[in-house]
Amino acid sequence: MDECTPVLNTGLRGIEVASSRICDVRGKEGKLIYRGYSIEELAQKASFEETCFLLLYERLPQKEELSKFNQSLKAKRRVPENLFSFLKSLPRDMNPMDVLQMTTPLLIQTDANAGKDGMENTLYSAENLIAGLATITAAWDRIRNDKEPIAPDSNLDHAANFLYMLNGEKPDRETGHFFDVSLVLHAEHSFNASTFTARQVASTKAHIYASISAAMGSLSGALHGGANVRVMEMLKQILSIDKIDEYINNILDEGGLIMGLGHAVYQTDDPRAKIIAPMSRRMGELSGNTLWYDLSRELEIRGKKAFMERKQREIFCNVDFYSASLFYAMGIATDLFTPLFAISRVSGWTAHVIEEQFAMAAPKTSLYRPGAAYVGDYCGPDECTYSEIDER
């Protein structure tokens, strides 16, 4: 190929860049597997804490191991007071993802062995991140609303404790369970953009806090995180089932997207969406307002039908479609939806950092260093001739 011929920018789609034992996304089958276990089984039977253990330690825990792991996470929920002081110094209108990204590295101050050699040290750091990021997210939402952060409750599991720190009330059993399942569903998804970012940084032998901070930055991008935010904005724009057809026609006429429909990998409905949909319906019932679920369900049916009629191909529901109405029914601010993704996905991110640096049979000794096809600038493919500034 001529060196001046541009390389099609495919975003590395379909290109395998590393081996992994963590997650298998089978797009054609609509299957999602964490370390050999289907997402359906994990969502039904495993807590978020058990899922974290599975991702980090490569197997399901025994009873005593899970108890010890839970206690370790609970101990790490308390973050330094100076971190709250820092949050209080920030403008109240800052984007929560920007806040989360800048505060992630500050958790290193409670980790004396951060960056030191050895998987055990990195596992400790991973637990510190999983526990601490949930506390930071809840604290920031309270601080920006002129409320004091709430100390974690060691009697609550990870999901229920987050909701308690967020609004000051212990959630009912169903709400706590639904949020726990949501964390399980969002915990891992193979080499997506933020996970690849974490692994790329880890490949340089940077410590895990640097890797996770970078992953946060990737997730904050409009093409990665925030899809369920745009789903909720769409639902609020439609507002009535009677207006769904008009909305669909206008969007398709303009070549736009129905948010929450379509996925880069799945060629059938996202298995996570199938689990979240009934939780969204029930959460609407518990909150006394089923409008957002009803709109979502009708929009899914009519959107799929219109897409087939007008484009002669199917489109499928992804995880963001129903998670929007689920979280909204829980009373969670829309701009916290992406941070919610982060406090779950940090379990997967950290597992990938550990795998990148330690866990594979033959650990990598070289960093990621892809090439690029140089196509030249205004001088063309050849070198430019430097001219003095007065002669330009």
N, C-alpha and C positions, 0 to 999 in steps of 0.2 A: 504494500500500500504506500502511495506517495506520502512523504512526511507532511505535506501541506493539507492533506485530506482530513477534515475534521472527523473525530470519533463521535459517533452518536452517543449523547449523554443519556444513558439508560438508568442512571442511579444505582448501578450494580444489580439491578433486578435479575434474578435467575442465576447469578454468579455465586458459587459457593466459595467462601473465603477462609473457612476454618471448619474444624470438626467440633461437635458439641454433644454432650450427653444430657443436656438440661431439658430441652424442649423440642417437640416435633409438631409442626403445623402442617397438616395434610389438607391442603386447600380443596382438592377435588372431592374428598370424602366429607369435608366439614368436621374434621377431627382436630382436637387440641390435646396434647399429651405432655404432662410434666413428669419427667424421669420415669416414663413407662406407665403412668396412671392417667386415665382419661379425665378430662375436666369435669365431666358429668358426675363421675364417682367422687372426685375430690370435693366438688361443690356440695354434694349431698352428705358426705361423711366427715370431711376434714375441716378443722378450724383453720383460720389464717395462720396461727402460730405453728400448727402442725405442717402446713404447707411451706412455711418459711424454713422449718427444719429440713423438710424433704429437699428443697431447692439448695440449701446451703451444705447439708451433710450427705446428700446423695442417697438417702433412704428414709423411710418412715421411722419415727422414733418409737422406742419402747415407752411404756407408761412413765417410768421414773425419769427417763431422758426428757420427755416432753414437759414434765413437771419442773425439772431443773431449768430447761430452756425458757419456760414461761416466767420463772422467777428472775432469770437473768435479764429478760426483756423488761420486766417491770422495774427492776433496779435501775435500768438505763433510761427510763422515761423522764427522770428528773434532769433537766438541763441546767447549766450554770446561770446564776442570776444575772451576770453581766450580759448574757445573751438577750434577756428580756429588756434590759436597759438599752441595748442596741436597737432592738425592735421599736421601742418607744421613741427613739430619736428619729425614726424614719417618717417621711411624709405619709399621711394616712391614705392617700389615694394611689400608692404604689401598687403595681400589679403583683398579686400574691406569688406568681411564679418567679418574678425577679427577686422578691424577698427570700423565697425559699432557696433559690440558687446562691444568693450571696451569704446566707446564713449556714448553709450546709458545711462549709469548711470550718466554721466555728465550733462544731461538735468535736473537733480534733483535740480541743483543750482538756477534755475529760478522758482522753485515750493516751496514756503514757507510752504505749508501745506502738503507736501509729507509725506506719512506714518502715518498721523494723522487719527483718527477714522472718519468714516462717508463716505457714498457713494458719496456725493457731492465733497469731496476732491479728491477721486479717479477718478471721472469723469473728473475733471480738469486735473489731471495727465495724463489721457488717451488722452485728446485733445492735451496736451503738447507733448506727444510722437508721435502722428499721424503727427502733424505739424513739429516737430523738426527733426525727423528721415529723412524726405525728404530733408530738408536743409542740414543735415550732409552728406547724400549720394552724393548729387550734389556737395557740397563743396570739399569732398575728391577727387572726380574724377578730378576736376579742379586743386586742389593743387598738386596731384601726376603728373599732366601734366604741372607743373610750371606755372599755371595760378591763378589769384586771384579769390576767391569766389565771386559770384554775389549776391547782395542783392535781397531778394524776392520782387515781384511786387504785390502789393495789388489789382491791377486791374484784375489780372488773377485768374482763379480757381486753385484748388490744382494740377490737372494734368498738365495744361498748364504752371503753374508757375514752376513746377519741371523741365520740359523740358527747360524752359527759364533759370533757374539757372544752368542747366547742360551745355548748349552750347552757352548761351548768345543771342539767337534769339528766338523771340516769335513764337511758332509753328503755322502753318496754321490751319484752322478750323477742317479739317478732321483728321489731325495728333493728334491734341489735344483731339478730341473726341475719337479716337481709343485708346489713352493712358488712358483716363478716363474710358472707358469701360473695359480695361484690369485691372485697379485697382479694379473695381467693381467685376470682375470675380474671382480675386485672394484674395478677402477680407476675406473669411471665408470658412472653410471646415470641421467643426465638430472636433472630437478628433483625429486629426493627431498628429504626434510625437511632433512637436513644440508647438502645442496648449496644449497637455497633459502636456508637460514640464512646460508651464506657469501656468497651473492650479495646478500642483503638488507643485510648489514653493509657489503659492498663498495660498495653503491650510495650510502652516506653519504660515500664517499671515505676511509673508514678504511683503514689499511694492511693488507696481506695477512696479517700475523701475527694481527691482531685478528679478521679474517674466519675464519681457520682455527681459532683458539681457540674461536670461537662455534660453528663447525661441529662441533667435538669435543663441546661441550656438548649439542648436538642429538642427536648419535649416541649419547651415553651414556644417552638415555632408553629406557625399556623397550619403547616402541612402535616404535622404530627399530632401534638396534643390539642385539646380544645374542641374536638369535633362534637362532643356532646353539649358543649356550650352553644355551638351554632345550631344544634338540634333544638335546644330550648328556645333560642331566639326565633327559630322558624315556627315553633308551636305557638309562641306568643304573637307572632305576626298573623298566623292563620286564625287562631282564637275560636273558631267555630267550625263544626263539622260541615256546615253548609258552604263554607268557603274553600274546602279542600280541593275540589275539582278545578276551581279557578286558579288556585295557587299552583297546582301541578301543571296546568296548561301553560301558565305564564312562564314558569321556570323552564319547561322543556322548549317552549318557543324561543326563549333567550339563550338556549344552550347551557343552562345552569344545572346545578346539582340539587337533588333532594337529599339533604343532609341525613346521614345515618343509613342510607341505602347505597350499597356498593362497597367493595373491599379489594385491596391490592392482591390478596392471596386467596381468600375463600371463593369458591365457585358454587357455593350453596349458602344457605343461611348460616351465619356465624353461630357456632354451638353455644357461645356465651350469651348471645341475644335470646336464644330459646329459654335459657335459665332465668335471665333477668326479666323478661316480659311478664310472667305471672307475678313476680315480686313487685313490679311496678303497679300492676292492677291492684294487688292486695294493699300496697302502701297507700294508694289513692283512697281506698276504702277506709283505712285506718285514719287518714288525715281528713276525711270528710269531703274530699274533692277528687273525683275520678276523671275530670275533664282532660288532664294532660295525658293520661293513659288512653282514654277513649279517642282523643285526637291522633295519638301515635298509632294505635291499632288500625284506625280507618285510613290514615295516611299510608301506612304500609300496604294495605290491601289495594287501595286505589292507585298508589304510586307504582307498584309492581305491574298492575294491569295496564296502566297507561304506557309504561316503559316498553312492555311487550308489543302493544298495539302500534306504537309510533317508531320504535327502533328495532323491532323484531328480534329482541333478545331479552333474556331474563336479567333481573337485578336482584340483589340479595341484601338482607338486613344484617347490619354489623352491630358490634357490642355497644356502640355509642347511641344507637337509636332509642333504646328503652332505658339506658342508664340515666339519661337526662331527666325523664319524668320520675324515675325512682328517687334520685338524689333531691330533686326539687320538692317532691312530696315529703321528704325527710326534713325540709326546712333549711337545706344547705344553700348558701349563696351560690349563684351560678358561676361566679368567677373563681370559686374554690373547686370546681369540678376537675380541672387539670391537676391541681395539687393533690386531690384525692387519688388520682391516677398515680401520681408520683409516690405517695406514701405506701401504696400497694406495690408498684413496680420496683421499688428500691430493693425488694427481696430478690427479684429476678436479676436486676442489675448487679447486685453484689455477688450473686452466684456466678454470673458470667465473668466478673473481675477475678474471682478466685479460680475459676476454670482457666482463664487466660494466663494467669501467672503461676498456678501451682498444680491444678488437678489432673490435667491430661497426662497420659503415660509418658509422653515426651514433651515436656513444657517448652513453649516457644522461646527462643533466644534472640529473635529479631523482631523489630517493631513493624507494624503495618506501614508499607511504603509503596502505594500504587504509583504507576506511571501516568503521564499525561502526553497527549499528542500535541506538540507545539505547532501552531498553525500561523505563527507570525503576527505582526501588528501592521501599522500603516507602512512600514518599510518592506513588508512581504516576509517571506521565510528567511531571507538573508539578513546579515547584520546591518544595522544602521550606521551611517557615518556621522560621528559626533561633529557638531558645528558650534562655534563660539556663540555666546548668547546674543551678541550684537549682530550676528549674521543670520539669525533664525527668522 
